[in-house]
Structures are given as structure tokens and as C-alpha cells.
Amino acid sequence: MVAAGCPVEFSVPPDFEELEIGATDDRIRDIVQERLAGQHMPDGVAEALLMSYEHAAHALHTAGAFYAGTCLGLIDGDPSSASLVLAATPMDGRDSRTVASGIVQISTARHGEKCAAQVWELPCGPAAVVAQPQLAVFVPGEYAESGTDEATFVAQAQAWIPVPRHRTMVTATLSTPSTDHWDHYCEVFTALLRSLRFGDDEQTADRGTPAAPPSPSSPPPSPPTGAEVPGNPFG
């Protein structure tokens, strides 16, 4: 696909299904019911997932994201969900490593010990990767059960990948309220990042199909694991 003039190839993580950006509320309800068919969810979980899907579909449409996917199901018998968003915006920087290093410095200064930020050397080039195992997110009242704005906590990993030759910044964001499954989603996010290719990348072997995640001898470090989360915000 082409996003903001930049050809992008990547492997969709297993168990993630594409979210129909801009879908109507009726279509969203049908999608959620189809995907949860046959799964026994605790009371209230399905409705909460429906509201989350509605909010995401509308917000992403407004933001201009080029891919969004969600994972809804059970891990070790417990309900689990996560969202994945890829977007592209214009960029003026010409040196990808300088841009990535700058983002890491800004993120560290802004969030301090609440985040882990570093530059990863990916097959497609350097990327600024920031992980926040405990991030407060505000849910608008129209999507909250209480009817008023309220805060919830999620674990989030985000990457900024500069593509100077296309004057584009590609971002990838994985968020999950299922903090007990943070280790699992860190592995998912790492594999996604390592699968990214930008069309005319010399390392892209097959431009007609999504690139498969490589298997390097020395993979980049993973985001913080669940053991490093400073307390489970869900109790």
C-alpha cells in the first residue's frame, strides 16, 4: 500500500483483524458479534469491546490512519484485547538516525522513568521506540458506561520510523488494556517492526507481497516486560 506517498509493506500479526476505518455503527456491531461468535465472554466484556471499536473506527478515520487492526479473544482463558495502528505523515528531516535520536530524547525528557525509549536498528532503518507499560487514557463520555469522561490505563508501545527518501514519518502504535499479557504483545510489536519495508528498500526481496519478519542473530531489545509494570492498574 501507499501512505502519504510512501510505499509500505509489513506483515499483519497473527490473530489481528483489520479494523474497518470509518465503518458505520451498525456495521461495527455486526463485525464484533461475528468475531466473538462461539467465545464465552464475561458479562459486559462484549459491550465494552463494541464501544472501544466504535471509538477507534471513528477516531482513526478522522486522523487519517492507513491501517488499523484489533485482536479480541482469550489468552490462557482470560479475555484479552489489543489495537494496532499504522500512520504516515510528512517529514522534513533528512537524516533518519538524527530524527530517531531526537524523538528518544524528547520522549525521555517528557515521560522520565514512566517510559523506556531507545533507537532500534531495524532492517528498514533506525526507529525511535517508546514503551509505556502504564499509560492513562481518557475515554469520552459518549463511549463510557458512566456517560461521563473517565480515565483508564493501558500498556502502549510506539515506534517512529523516519523515511527521508519519501519525506515521510511512519508511526506504529500498539495499545492494550490487558496488561497481564504485555509480554505477549511486546513480541507481536517487535515482529511487526522488523517486517516493515518501504518499497524501494534494497532489502525488500519481493515487492509484490508483504515482507516476512526476518530472523536476525541479534534481534533488538524488547519493550519492558510485564514484570516491569509498576503495579497492575486493574487490580
C-alpha positions in Angstrom: 0.0 0.0 0.0 1.0 3.7 -0.4 0.7 6.1 2.6 1.5 9.8 2.3 3.4 9.0 -0.9 5.5 6.2 0.7 5.1 2.6 -0.3 4.8 0.5 2.8 4.9 -3.3 3.2 4.5 -5.2 6.5 3.3 -8.5 8.0 0.0 -8.3 9.8 0.5 -10.0 13.2 -1.4 -13.3 13.7 -4.8 -13.0 15.3 -5.2 -9.4 14.4 -8.0 -8.5 12.1 -8.2 -5.3 10.1 -10.5 -2.6 11.6 -12.8 -1.0 9.1 -11.8 2.6 9.5 -14.9 4.8 9.2 -17.4 2.0 9.4 -21.0 2.8 10.5 -22.1 1.8 14.0 -24.4 -0.9 12.6 -21.5 -2.4 10.6 -19.3 -2.3 13.7 -21.8 -4.1 15.8 -22.0 -6.9 13.1 -18.2 -7.2 13.0 -17.8 -7.5 16.8 -20.6 -10.1 17.0 -19.1 -12.1 14.2 -15.7 -12.1 15.8 -16.9 -13.1 19.2 -19.2 -15.8 18.0 -18.6 -19.0 19.9 -16.4 -17.3 22.6 -17.7 -17.2 26.1 -17.0 -13.7 27.4 -17.8 -12.4 31.0 -20.8 -10.1 31.3 -20.1 -6.6 30.0 -16.9 -7.5 28.0 -18.6 -7.7 24.6 -20.3 -4.3 25.1 -17.1 -2.8 26.3 -15.3 -4.1 23.2 -18.1 -2.7 21.0 -17.7 0.7 22.4 -13.9 0.5 22.0 -14.3 -0.5 18.4 -16.7 2.3 17.6 -14.4 4.9 19.2 -11.4 3.6 17.4 -13.1 3.4 14.0 -14.3 7.0 14.1 -11.1 8.5 15.6 -8.9 6.7 13.1 -11.0 7.9 10.2 -10.5 11.5 11.4 -6.8 11.0 12.0 -6.1 9.6 8.6 -4.5 6.3 9.6 -3.7 3.9 6.7 -4.0 0.6 8.7 -5.7 -0.4 12.0 -6.2 -3.9 13.4 -7.6 -5.3 16.6 -7.1 -8.6 18.5 -10.1 -9.8 20.5 -10.1 -13.1 22.3 -8.8 -15.2 25.2 -5.2 -15.8 26.3 -4.8 -18.6 28.9 -8.5 -18.4 29.4 -8.6 -14.7 30.2 -10.2 -12.0 28.0 -7.6 -10.0 26.1 -7.6 -7.3 23.5 -5.2 -5.0 21.7 -5.2 -2.5 18.9 -2.6 -1.7 16.3 -2.4 1.4 14.2 0.0 2.5 11.4 0.0 6.0 10.1 2.2 8.2 7.9 2.8 11.9 8.0 5.1 14.3 6.0 8.6 14.8 7.4 11.3 17.4 6.7 14.2 15.7 8.3 16.9 14.2 6.1 18.9 12.1 8.5 16.8 9.2 9.9 19.2 8.4 12.8 19.3 12.1 13.9 15.5 12.2 13.8 15.0 9.0 15.7 17.6 10.0 18.3 15.8 13.4 18.8 12.4 11.6 19.4 14.0 9.4 22.0 15.5 12.4 23.8 12.2 14.2 23.8 10.2 11.2 25.0 12.7 10.6 27.8 12.5 14.2 28.9 8.7 14.3 28.8 7.9 10.9 30.4 11.0 10.2 32.5 11.0 6.8 34.3 7.5 6.1 33.1 8.8 5.1 29.7 11.6 3.1 28.1 12.9 4.9 25.0 15.7 3.9 22.6 16.7 3.8 19.0 16.3 0.4 17.4 18.3 -0.6 14.3 15.6 -2.3 12.1 16.1 -3.9 8.7 14.3 -0.9 7.2 16.5 1.6 9.1 16.6 3.3 12.6 13.5 3.8 14.6 12.6 5.5 17.8 10.8 3.1 20.0 9.0 4.1 23.2 7.2 1.8 25.6 4.9 2.9 28.4 3.6 -0.1 30.4 1.2 2.1 32.3 -0.4 5.0 30.4 -3.5 6.9 31.4 -6.0 7.2 28.5 -9.2 9.3 28.7 -12.4 7.8 27.3 -15.0 10.3 26.1 -18.3 10.1 28.0 -20.2 9.1 24.9 -18.2 5.8 24.8 -18.1 5.2 28.6 -20.7 3.3 30.6 -20.9 6.1 33.1 -21.8 8.6 30.4 -19.0 10.9 31.6 -15.4 11.3 30.7 -13.3 8.8 32.6 -9.7 7.6 32.6 -8.4 4.1 32.1 -5.0 2.6 31.9 -3.3 0.8 29.0 0.2 -0.5 28.1 1.5 1.0 24.9 4.4 0.6 22.6 5.0 3.2 19.9 7.6 3.5 17.1 8.6 6.3 14.8 10.3 5.2 11.6 11.7 8.1 9.5 11.8 7.5 5.7 13.7 10.5 4.4 13.8 9.4 0.8 10.0 9.7 0.8 9.9 12.6 3.2 7.6 10.6 5.4 7.4 9.6 9.0 5.7 6.2 9.6 4.4 5.5 13.1 3.2 2.3 14.6 1.3 2.1 17.9 0.2 -1.0 19.8 -2.0 -0.5 22.8 -3.6 -3.0 25.2 -5.7 -2.7 28.4 -4.7 -6.4 29.1 -1.5 -5.5 31.0 -1.2 -9.1 32.2 -0.5 -10.1 28.6 2.1 -7.3 28.0 4.9 -9.9 27.3 2.9 -11.4 24.5 2.1 -8.1 22.9 5.7 -6.9 23.1 6.7 -9.9 21.0 3.9 -9.1 18.5 5.1 -5.5 18.2 8.7 -6.4 17.7 7.9 -8.8 14.9 5.8 -6.2 13.2 8.5 -3.6 13.3 11.1 -6.0 11.9 8.7 -6.8 9.0 8.4 -3.2 7.8 9.7 -2.4 4.3 9.4 0.8 2.2 9.0 -0.4 -1.4 12.3 0.6 -2.9 14.3 -0.6 0.1 17.2 -2.7 -1.2 16.5 -5.3 1.5 13.0 -5.9 0.1 13.2 -9.3 -1.7 9.7 -9.5 -3.0 7.9 -6.2 -3.7 4.7 -7.9 -4.7 3.9 -9.5 -1.2 4.2 -8.3 2.4 7.7 -8.8 3.8 8.1 -11.7 6.2 9.7 -10.9 9.6 13.5 -11.6 9.4 15.3 -13.8 11.8 18.5 -12.0 12.7 21.1 -13.5 15.0 20.9 -10.4 17.3 17.4 -9.0 17.5 16.8 -5.6 19.0 15.8 -5.4 22.7 12.1 -5.8 23.5 10.0 -3.2 25.3 9.7 -3.6 29.1 8.1 -6.9 30.1 5.1 -7.4 32.3 7.4 -7.9 35.3 8.5 -4.3 35.0 5.0 -2.8 35.1 4.8 -0.8 38.3 1.6 -2.4 39.6 -1.4 -3.6 37.8 -3.8 -0.7 37.3 -6.7 -3.1 37.0 -6.1 -4.6 40.4 
